[in-house]
Amino acid sequence: MEKYARVFNRFDSNGDGKVCPAELQRCVAATVGDMTEEEAAAAVALMDSDGDGLLSMEDLVRVVEDAAEEEKASDLRGCLRCTRWKERLHYAVSLRRMLSRLGERRSVDQCGDMIATYDLNADGVLTFDEFKVMMASSPSAAA
């Protein structure tokens, strides 16, 4: 939360605990690039959870955490594309290789067991949702 507070305080230049479109525009222009008044107003409207036309720290935290979750899901989809094979043995080998890249050592048999455990429809292939549950329960997913 301390990191969020530091970022939020950088945006909240007048220290009133809220970020208005002008503050957002100035901060974005100073760090990333130009943002028009209209773009800043639209961004605030999109992220504003209570409809007051201002961003609270909770709004910032929610947006950042939602983006992080979306990025994790995207990363997992990429991993799944790299390991998706119809034939079980090849799939287990590919899963082992992918987990190894993530720093988690597993044997081919262990990977086959993992697939069997999380393959709810027993088709030998993990869907994205099955893969996401498997990764969420794996120690490497927390790293």
Secondary structure as the mmCIF struct_conf table of DSSP 4:
data_model
#
loop_
_struct_conf.conf_type_id
_struct_conf.id
_struct_conf.beg_label_comp_id
_struct_conf.beg_label_asym_id
_struct_conf.beg_label_seq_id
_struct_conf.end_label_comp_id
_struct_conf.end_label_asym_id
_struct_conf.end_label_seq_id
HELX_RH_AL_P HELX_RH_AL_P1 GLU A 2 PHE A 11
TURN_TY1_P TURN_TY1_P1 SER A 13 ASN A 14
BEND BEND1 ASP A 16 GLY A 17
STRN STRN1 VAL A 19 VAL A 19
HELX_RH_AL_P HELX_RH_AL_P2 PRO A 21 THR A 31
TURN_TY1_P TURN_TY1_P2 VAL A 32 VAL A 32
HELX_RH_AL_P HELX_RH_AL_P3 GLU A 37 MET A 47
BEND BEND2 SER A 49 LEU A 54
STRN STRN2 LEU A 55 LEU A 55
HELX_RH_AL_P HELX_RH_AL_P4 MET A 57 THR A 83
BEND BEND3 LYS A 86 GLU A 87
HELX_RH_AL_P HELX_RH_AL_P5 ARG A 88 ARG A 101
TURN_TY1_P TURN_TY1_P3 LEU A 102 GLY A 103
HELX_RH_AL_P HELX_RH_AL_P6 VAL A 108 TYR A 118
TURN_TY1_P TURN_TY1_P4 LEU A 120 ASN A 121
BEND BEND4 ASP A 123 VAL A 125
HELX_RH_AL_P HELX_RH_AL_P7 PHE A 128 SER A 137
BEND BEND5 SER A 138 SER A 138
HELX_RH_AL_P HELX_RH_AL_P8 PRO A 139 ALA A 142
#
